[in-house]
Amino acid sequence: MPTKTTKKTAAGKKLTASTDTNGTNAESLPVEAAAKPARAIKPGAARKPATPKSKNAHFTQDDVALRAYFIAEKRQKLGLHGDAHSDWLEAERQLRAESAKSDRHRG
């Protein structure tokens, strides 16, 4: 029959441990983790639009991330120097330019 024991860590958190009939520990979980329900994530929190300088730009952080990824791929393939930050800024610049261009053609 399994037995349960409670131990304290150096940080003062309680852990529970189950021991099988053969004497091996099954698992250890923080007591607080088992007692607290998971926090719900707000629906709009995961996908916020980028904060472009132009108010007419219509792209999200995901759009910028995808564009920056392809910019980095091309940069690395060509053996050019750069970093993720410069790729991100270039992606935002390109998307802003494309957004402004499409807004001029609309009306």
Residue, then its C-alpha position, 0 to 999 in steps of 0.5 A: m500500500p502506498t504511503k504519503t510523506t510531506k517534506k520541507t525544502a530549503a526555501g520552506k515549501k512543502l513537498t508531498a512524496s508517495t512511496d510504492t509498496n517496493g519502497t520507491n518514490a513515485e513522485s514529488l509535487p509542491v503542496e501549493a501546486a496541488a491546492k491552487p487552480a491554474r490561472a486563466i489566461k485572458p483571451g486577448a492577452a496572447r495576441k496584441p497588435a504591434t505598436p507601430k509609429s503609424k496608426n494605420a498599420h495593421f499587423t500583430q507581434d506574430d506578423v513581425a516575428l514571422r517576418a523577422y524569422f525570414i529576414a534572419e534566415k536570409r541574412q544567415k544564408l548570405g553570411l551577413h552580420g546582424d542579430a535578432h534585434s536588428d532583424w525585428l526592427e527591419a521586419e517592423r520597418q518593412l511591415r509599416a512600409e507595406s501597410a502605408k503603401s496598401d493604405r495609399h492604394r485603397g483611397 
